[in-house]
Every structure is written in structure tokens, then in C-alpha cells.
């Protein structure tokens, strides 16, 4: 949405390099971290000038000074709002876009703004995802009216599901990038990403705060019984995780996979082995047939992966998946690195594949974007996938209901924020928003009603921001009564 000029981009890159260099000095780093806080407060107070804004909050690393990495960290803001009509919302969105563009123009640390209606806070606190269930403890008030401080109790089974989904989301988004030794990001940046991936997995598994320092999480493992060789090395010597070396990055990725395998096995232990298709299909999804797909599938076979496929489950776009069976997490990550190197030699502009192992595959129902991805992969009948893959496990009725309701709560803010991303091209943001409004939202509604949503040819290429907001608000009118009923049921238990 915001397209900085070439000169602005040069200034941002120069500023970023300078800040990262200064951040290596402890005294300068303290000053820079205070600067992050000052920037967040300044932006928050500027946002409160809009009459629809009730309050502004910080989330993520900026809420903890020790988690801010100068030159690497972003500032994540959440705005609580009161929006009575679609026209008011459309006008507010335009003003927020201008504010974000102005804030991002120089420093580049403001990447996005999310906004949520005040009336939806109870749903976020009790029915939402891992990010929102603990908002009273993890968000930090900056300006306006402070709505934090409510004490709520979330059922343990619900919390475990959401924590695993959050960790899987981080794995899907970062693991292949971090495993790629030639990703162009630099070892220091990869080390930060790898540590965050392990922190997300460990904090979810241990049910600890997500921003807790890695050494404390490693210490919290204590006497837990686990078969995790790489994780055990870091638990014995936490300082190993701070060594800025490509091998450390690989070890951290391996340790993350070890934790995720353990966590996924625990959560899916009592799930059914019989997968039931979620979507109405007259025939299995057609296998993609093109030279790039063929190259990927052949390379995956040569590198020893049990199965590979190309599914169309992420915003209607192709998603490459490889399944490693046999061996251990380290063997799987090393095979992925070898595959990435082979693919790099054959083409440019490719998407890195998602690595799954057997325990993660059994939890495929929880892969982003729920409920499409797991069902798409389970229905795939490409020979290189179907001949070697058993279906994923099916969640219990209670777990699946919690999953679907949680995804409905996510729809209260995620699609709205798609076009409030500083560096995402407008057409790409609208495509993602349209996919969530026109594919994910109707599917969730149908599944919660006990129906099988059809696989439709929903138009996600041609849509305006205003039209999508109107469609989303209409969906809210139908869905909020359901959420109110689920909230009453949970509070009565």
C-alpha cells in the first residue's frame, strides 16, 4: 500500500545498517531501545486524534526492552476502535493508511497496524488464538483508554490447541527460509529468526510467556522426558544459542522441529486416524503439471523425501510441501537444506517448500490457513503424494469446534489488517483479504453449522477494499451471535 521512493529506500537501508551497527554497543543499544519506545508512544498519541480510536496498544518485542533488537525489530501497534457503520470504517481505514505511510516513510520500523472493535474484546480473551488469549498480560497500553486488566480462565485443551497452531504458523513461515543457507539475510538476522522460532515452539509446548528469554525456557524444561538431541545440547549450554554461526542456526531449526514433533504428538494422541473430507468435491484437486512442479517433485525424490506435492491452499496460490519419514529431525532439516540448494540451481523466484514430518503431518488440520490447508493436502491425489501418505488425523469434535470458533475470532481483525501493511503491494494485500473474506469465512460458517462447504470458484482477483469490508461486516452480523452463545457456554462451565 505504501510505495517509498528509491531515495527513501536508500535512506532506510542506510539507517537500518547504522542502527544495527550501533546496536552492537551495549550503551548505544540501551539508547536505541528507548528510541523504539518513544517512537511507539508518539505514533500511539497521533492515532488517538481520530474520534473512532478508543485506545492504542503495543504488542510483540517492543513491549519488552530486552527483546528489542535495534535495526531488526519492528513496532507492532493494535488500535481498539468504535465503528458504528461501514462508511465510518472506510473513512477510518483511509486515515490509518495515511498515518502508517507517514510513520513508515523514514524509519521503516512501523510495518503494519491492526484494529479491533472494543465490543469484540471478550471474544479475543476467551475464544481467540494464542496471540489474543493472553492479551491482558502481553499487550502494553500506550494511549487513549486502557481496557486491559481483566482476569480470564481459558480451558487447558483450548489453550494447547491454539499454542500448537501458533507454533506451526511460525514453523510454516520461517523454517525453510532459515534452513536456506543462501537466503541473503545474513547470519545475524537468521540467528534472531531461528531463536524466535525455537522460543515460539518452546513457550507453546511449556505453556510459558512467548517473550520469555530463551535461557529461562531452556531451564524450565527441567526433568521433562523428551527425545530431543539438539534441544538437549542447548539446555545443557544455553550460550550455544547465541553463537552467530550458520551451524547454530541449523541446530536451532532442528531443535524447533524436535519440540514441535513432541508437542504435536501430545495434542493429537487421542485424535481419530480416519480423516473425513471437509469440503464438497466432485473430484480430487487436480495435480499441477508444469516444468517447475516436475523439477520440484523430482528433486524432492532425489533428496530422499518420502512424498512431495504442490497444493493450492494458501490464498489460492501454490504451496510446495515435502514429507520426511524415517530418520530424525536433523536428517529432515539437512535433507531440506540439500533440496533448497538443488532448487536454487534450477530456477529463480521460487517458493521454499514447507517441511513436514510424520508427527506434524498428523496435526495437518491445524496448519494455516484453517480449514483449507489440511483438507487440501489430505485430498491431494498426485502419485508422488498419495502413494506414500496416510491421511492426517481428525480432531475430536470438541477440539475441532474450538479450532473453528478460534478462526472465526481471528476473522474479526486479520482480514481488516491485510491492506494496512506498509510494504505489501496493494494487489497482493487485496488478494489475501479477498481469499479470507470469500473462501475462509464462508467455509468456517458452513462447518460450524455442520455442513460441508463447497469448493467454489470465489473471485479473489477482482475486489475493492470497500466491497470486501462490506462483505466482512455482513459476515460479522451473522457470526457474532454464534460467538456470544459460545462465550455464554464457556462462562457457564
C-alpha positions in Angstrom: 0.0 0.0 0.0 2.9 2.4 0.7 5.5 2.6 -2.1 8.6 4.5 -0.9 10.7 6.2 -3.5 14.1 4.9 -4.4 15.7 7.7 -2.4 13.6 6.8 0.7 14.5 3.2 0.4 18.2 4.1 0.2 17.9 6.2 3.3 16.0 3.4 5.2 18.7 0.9 4.3 21.4 3.2 5.4 19.6 4.0 8.6 19.0 0.3 9.3 22.6 -0.6 8.8 23.7 2.2 11.1 21.3 1.2 13.8 22.3 -2.4 13.6 26.0 -1.4 13.9 25.3 0.9 16.8 23.2 -1.8 18.5 26.3 -3.9 19.0 27.5 -1.5 21.7 25.6 -2.1 24.9 25.3 1.6 25.9 24.2 2.6 22.4 21.7 -0.3 22.4 20.0 1.0 25.5 19.5 4.4 24.0 18.2 2.8 20.8 15.7 0.7 22.7 14.5 3.8 24.4 14.1 5.3 21.0 11.8 2.4 19.9 9.6 3.1 23.0 9.5 6.9 22.2 8.5 6.2 18.6 5.7 3.8 19.7 4.3 6.4 22.1 4.5 9.2 19.6 2.6 7.1 17.0 0.1 6.0 19.5 -0.8 9.5 20.6 -1.0 10.6 17.0 -3.6 7.8 16.3 -5.8 8.9 19.2 -6.7 12.1 17.4 -9.2 10.0 15.4 -12.6 10.0 17.2 -13.2 6.3 16.4 -10.0 5.3 18.2 -10.6 4.1 21.8 -7.0 3.2 22.7 -3.7 2.1 21.2 -1.5 -0.8 22.4 1.9 -2.2 21.6 2.4 -6.0 21.0 5.5 -8.1 20.4 9.1 -7.3 21.1 8.6 -3.6 21.7 6.8 -4.4 25.0 10.0 -5.8 26.5 13.2 -3.8 26.2 15.4 -6.9 26.4 13.6 -8.3 23.3 14.2 -5.3 21.1 17.0 -5.9 18.6 17.9 -2.4 17.2 17.7 -2.4 13.5 15.9 -5.7 13.3 12.8 -5.3 15.5 9.6 -3.8 14.3 6.9 -1.8 16.2 3.5 -3.6 16.2 0.5 -1.5 17.1 -3.1 -2.6 17.8 -5.8 0.0 17.8 -9.1 -0.5 19.6 -12.0 1.2 17.8 -15.7 2.0 17.9 -17.0 1.8 14.3 -20.8 2.1 14.0 -21.1 1.9 10.2 -19.4 0.7 7.1 -18.9 4.3 5.9 -17.2 5.3 9.1 -14.9 2.3 8.9 -14.0 3.0 5.3 -13.1 6.6 6.2 -11.0 5.4 9.2 -9.1 2.9 7.1 -8.0 5.6 4.7 -6.8 7.8 7.6 -4.9 4.8 9.1 -3.3 4.1 5.8 -2.0 7.7 5.6 -0.8 7.5 9.2 1.0 4.3 8.5 2.6 5.6 5.4 3.9 8.7 7.2 5.2 6.7 10.1 7.0 4.2 7.8 8.5 6.8 5.5 11.7 7.3 7.3 12.5 4.7 9.9 10.7 1.7 8.4 10.0 0.2 11.9 6.3 0.5 11.5 5.2 -2.3 9.3 1.5 -2.6 9.9 -1.5 -1.5 12.0 -4.2 -3.9 13.2 -7.5 -2.6 14.6 -10.2 -4.4 16.6 -13.6 -3.2 17.8 -14.0 -2.8 21.6 -17.1 -5.0 21.6 -15.0 -7.9 20.4 -12.5 -7.9 23.2 -14.4 -10.6 25.2 -14.2 -13.0 22.2 -10.5 -12.4 21.8 -9.9 -13.1 25.5 -11.8 -16.4 25.8 -12.3 -17.8 22.3 -9.4 -16.4 20.2 -6.0 -17.5 19.2 -2.7 -17.8 21.1 -1.9 -14.1 20.4 -5.2 -12.8 21.9 -6.0 -15.2 24.7 -3.3 -13.6 26.9 -3.8 -10.0 25.7 -4.2 -8.6 29.2 -0.7 -9.9 30.1 1.1 -9.4 26.8 -0.3 -6.2 25.2 1.1 -2.9 26.5 -1.1 0.2 26.8 0.2 3.3 25.1 -2.5 5.9 24.7 -6.3 6.5 24.9 -8.5 4.4 27.2 -6.9 1.4 28.9 -9.0 -1.7 28.5 -6.5 -4.2 29.9 -6.6 -5.9 33.3 -9.4 -8.4 33.1 -8.6 -11.9 34.5 -10.0 -14.8 32.5 -9.5 -18.5 32.6 -9.2 -20.4 29.3 -9.8 -24.2 29.2 -6.5 -26.0 29.1 -7.4 -28.0 25.9 -8.3 -24.8 24.1 -5.0 -23.2 25.1 -3.0 -26.2 23.9 -4.6 -26.2 20.5 -4.1 -22.5 20.0 -0.5 -22.7 21.2 0.3 -25.6 18.8 -1.3 -23.7 15.9 0.7 -20.6 16.7 4.0 -22.6 16.7 3.1 -24.4 13.5 2.3 -21.0 11.9 5.8 -19.8 12.8 7.3 -23.0 11.5 5.5 -22.7 8.2 6.6 -19.1 7.8 10.2 -19.3 8.8 11.7 -22.8 8.8 12.5 -23.1 5.1 13.8 -19.6 5.0 16.1 -20.3 7.9 17.2 -23.6 6.6 18.3 -22.0 3.3 21.9 -21.2 3.8 21.8 -18.8 0.9 18.7 -16.8 1.7 20.6 -13.4 1.6 19.6 -12.3 5.0 22.9 -12.6 6.8 23.8 -14.8 9.7 22.9 -12.3 12.4 19.3 -11.9 11.1 18.9 -15.7 10.6 20.1 -16.3 14.2 17.5 -13.9 15.5 14.8 -15.6 13.4 15.9 -19.1 14.5 15.9 -18.2 18.2 12.4 -16.8 17.8 11.2 -19.9 16.1 12.6 -22.1 19.0 11.2 -19.6 21.6 7.7 -19.9 20.0 7.9 -23.7 19.9 9.2 -24.0 23.5 6.9 -21.4 25.1 3.9 -23.0 23.4 4.9 -26.5 24.5 5.8 -25.5 28.0 2.8 -23.0 28.3 5.1 -20.2 29.2 5.0 -16.5 28.1 6.1 -16.1 24.5 8.5 -13.3 25.2 10.3 -15.2 28.0 14.1 -15.3 27.4 15.3 -18.5 25.7 17.7 -19.4 28.6 14.8 -19.3 31.0 12.7 -21.5 28.7 15.5 -24.0 28.4 15.9 -24.1 32.2 12.1 -24.6 32.5 12.4 -27.9 30.6 13.8 -29.3 33.8 13.1 -33.0 34.3 10.7 -33.3 31.4 11.2 -36.5 29.4 11.9 -35.9 25.8 13.9 -37.4 23.0 15.4 -34.2 21.5 19.1 -34.3 20.9 19.6 -30.8 19.6 17.4 -29.3 22.3 19.3 -31.2 24.9 22.5 -29.5 23.7 21.1 -26.1 24.2 19.5 -27.0 27.5 23.0 -28.0 28.8 24.7 -24.9 27.4 22.2 -22.1 26.6 25.1 -19.9 25.5 25.4 -22.1 22.4 22.2 -20.5 21.1 23.9 -17.1 20.9 26.8 -18.1 18.7 26.5 -16.2 15.4 27.3 -19.1 13.1 25.3 -20.9 10.3 25.6 -24.2 12.2 23.9 -22.6 15.2 21.0 -21.5 13.0 20.7 -25.1 11.7 20.8 -26.5 15.2 18.1 -24.1 16.4 15.9 -25.1 13.5 16.4 -28.8 14.3 15.6 -28.1 18.0 12.4 -26.3 17.0 11.3 -29.3 14.9 12.1 -31.7 17.8 9.9 -29.6 20.1 7.1 -29.4 17.5 7.1 -33.1 16.9 6.8 -33.7 20.7 4.1 -31.1 21.1 2.1 -32.3 18.0 2.3 -35.9 19.2 0.8 -34.9 22.6 -2.0 -32.9 21.2 -3.1 -35.4 18.5 -2.7 -38.5 20.7 -6.4 -39.1 21.0 -7.5 -37.9 17.6 -9.1 -40.3 15.1 -7.0 -41.9 12.4 -9.9 -41.6 10.0 -9.8 -38.3 8.1 -13.2 -37.0 6.9 -13.1 -34.6 3.9 -14.3 -31.2 4.9 -15.2 -29.7 1.5 -17.6 -31.0 -1.1 -15.6 -32.1 -4.1 -16.9 -33.7 -7.3 -13.3 -34.9 -7.9 -9.9 -34.7 -6.1 -7.9 -31.5 -6.6 -6.2 -31.5 -10.0 -2.4 -32.0 -9.8 -0.4 -29.2 -11.1 1.5 -30.1 -14.2 4.3 -27.7 -15.3 8.0 -27.8 -15.6 8.7 -26.1 -12.3 6.4 -28.6 -10.4 8.1 -31.5 -12.2 11.5 -30.2 -11.2 10.5 -29.8 -7.6 9.0 -33.3 -7.4 12.0 -34.9 -9.0 14.4 -33.0 -6.7 12.4 -34.0 -3.6 12.6 -37.7 -4.6 16.3 -37.5 -5.2 16.9 -35.9 -1.8 15.1 -38.8 -0.1 11.8 -37.3 0.8 9.0 -39.9 1.2 6.5 -37.7 -0.5 6.0 -34.3 -2.1 3.2 -32.3 -3.5 2.1 -28.9 -4.7 -1.2 -27.8 -3.2 -3.3 -24.7 -3.8 -4.3 -23.9 -0.3 -2.6 -20.6 0.6 -4.6 -17.6 -0.7 -5.4 -19.7 -3.8 -1.7 -19.9 -4.7 0.5 -23.0 -5.0 2.2 -24.3 -1.8 5.0 -26.8 -2.0 5.2 -29.5 0.7 7.7 -32.2 1.4 7.2 -35.0 3.9 10.1 -36.7 5.6 9.6 -40.1 7.1 12.2 -42.2 8.8 15.4 -40.7 10.3 15.0 -37.9 12.8 14.5 -34.1 12.8 18.2 -33.4 12.0 18.0 -35.7 8.9 14.9 -34.0 7.8 16.3 -30.5 8.1 19.6 -31.5 6.4 17.6 -33.1 3.5 15.6 -29.8 3.2 18.8 -27.8 3.0 20.0 -30.1 0.2 16.7 -29.8 -1.6 16.8 -26.0 -1.3 20.3 -25.9 -2.8 19.2 -28.1 -5.7 16.1 -25.9 -6.4 18.2 -22.8 -6.2 20.3 -24.0 -9.1 17.3 -24.6 -11.4 15.2 -21.5 -11.0 14.6 -18.1 -9.5 11.6 -16.6 -7.8 10.5 -19.9 -6.3 8.7 -20.5 -3.0 10.5 -22.6 -0.5 8.7 -25.8 0.4 7.1 -26.5 3.8 8.8 -29.3 5.6 6.5 -31.8 7.5 7.5 -34.9 9.4 5.1 -37.6 10.5 4.0 -36.0 13.8 3.4 -32.6 12.1 1.5 -34.3 9.3 -0.8 -35.9 11.8 -1.6 -32.4 13.0 -2.2 -31.0 9.5 -5.7 -29.9 10.4 -4.1 -27.1 12.3 -1.9 -25.8 9.6 -2.6 -22.2 8.4 -5.0 -21.5 6.7 -7.6 -23.5 8.7 -9.7 -25.2 7.4 -8.4 -25.2 3.8 -4.8 -26.3 4.0 -5.1 -29.6 5.9 -8.1 -30.7 3.8 -6.4 -29.7 0.5 -3.3 -31.8 1.4 -5.4 -34.7 2.6 -7.4 -34.7 -0.7 -4.3 -34.4 -2.9 -4.1 -37.4 -5.2 -0.8 -36.7 -7.0 1.1 -40.0 -7.3 4.1 -38.6 -5.6 2.0 -37.8 -2.6 -1.0 -40.2 -2.3 1.0 -43.4 -2.7 3.1 -42.7 0.4 0.9 -40.6 2.7 -1.7 -41.8 5.2 -4.4 -39.2 5.9 -3.8 -36.7 8.8 -5.6 -37.3 12.0 -9.1 -35.9 12.6 -9.5 -33.7 15.7 -12.1 -34.7 18.3 -15.5 -32.9 18.0 -14.7 -30.6 20.9 -11.2 -29.8 19.6 -12.5 -29.1 16.1 -15.2 -26.8 17.4 -12.6 -24.9 19.4 -10.4 -24.6 16.3 -13.2 -23.3 14.1 -14.5 -20.8 16.7 -11.0 -19.5 17.2 -10.6 -19.0 13.5 -13.9 -17.0 13.4 -12.5 -14.8 16.2 -9.3 -14.2 14.1 -11.6 -13.0 11.2 -12.5 -10.1 13.5 -9.2 -8.4 12.8 -6.9 -10.4 10.4 -8.7 -9.6 7.1 -9.1 -5.9 8.1 -5.4 -5.6 8.5 -4.4 -7.0 5.2 -4.4 -3.7 3.4 -2.8 -1.9 6.3 0.7 -3.4 5.7 3.3 -0.8 4.8 5.3 -2.9 2.3 2.7 -5.3 0.9 1.7 -4.3 -2.7 -1.9 -3.3 -2.9 -3.0 -6.0 -5.3 -1.4 -8.7 -3.2 -3.0 -7.4 0.0 -6.4 -7.3 -1.6 -6.0 -10.8 -2.9 -5.2 -12.1 0.6 -8.1 -10.2 2.1 -10.5 -11.5 -0.6 -9.4 -15.1 0.0 -10.1 -14.8 3.7 -13.5 -13.0 3.2 -14.7 -15.1 0.3 -13.2 -18.5 0.9 -12.2 -18.9 4.6 -15.2 -17.0 6.2 -18.0 -18.9 4.3 -16.2 -22.2 5.0 -16.0 -21.6 8.7 -19.7 -20.6 8.8 -20.7 -23.8 7.0 -18.5 -26.1 9.1 -19.8 -24.7 12.4 -23.4 -25.3 11.1 -22.4 -29.0 10.4 -22.3 -28.6 6.7 -19.6 -29.3 4.1 -18.7 -26.1 2.3 -18.4 -26.5 -1.5 -15.1 -25.8 -3.2 -16.2 -22.7 -5.1 -14.5 -20.6 -7.7 -14.8 -17.5 -5.5 -13.4 -14.4 -7.2 -10.4 -13.3 -5.2 -8.7 -11.3 -8.0 -11.2 -8.5 -8.5 -12.3 -6.8 -5.3 -12.1 -3.3 -3.8 -11.3 -2.6 -0.2 -14.7 -1.1 0.4 -16.6 -4.0 -1.1 -14.7 -6.5 0.9 -15.3 -4.6 4.1 -19.0 -4.5 3.4 -19.0 -8.3 2.9 -16.9 -8.8 6.0 -19.3 -6.7 8.1 -22.2 -8.7 6.8 -20.4 -11.9 7.9 -19.9 -10.3 11.3 -23.6 -9.8 11.7 -24.2 -13.5 11.1 -21.3 -14.7 13.2 -21.3 -12.5 16.4 -24.5 -14.2 17.7 -22.7 -17.6 17.5 -19.7 -16.2 19.3 -21.9 -14.7 22.0 -23.5 -18.1 22.5 -20.2 -19.9 22.7 -19.0 -17.3 25.2 -22.0 -17.8 27.4 -21.4 -21.6 27.3 -17.8 -21.2 28.3 -18.5 -18.8 31.1 -21.2 -21.2 32.5 -18.8 -24.2 32.7 
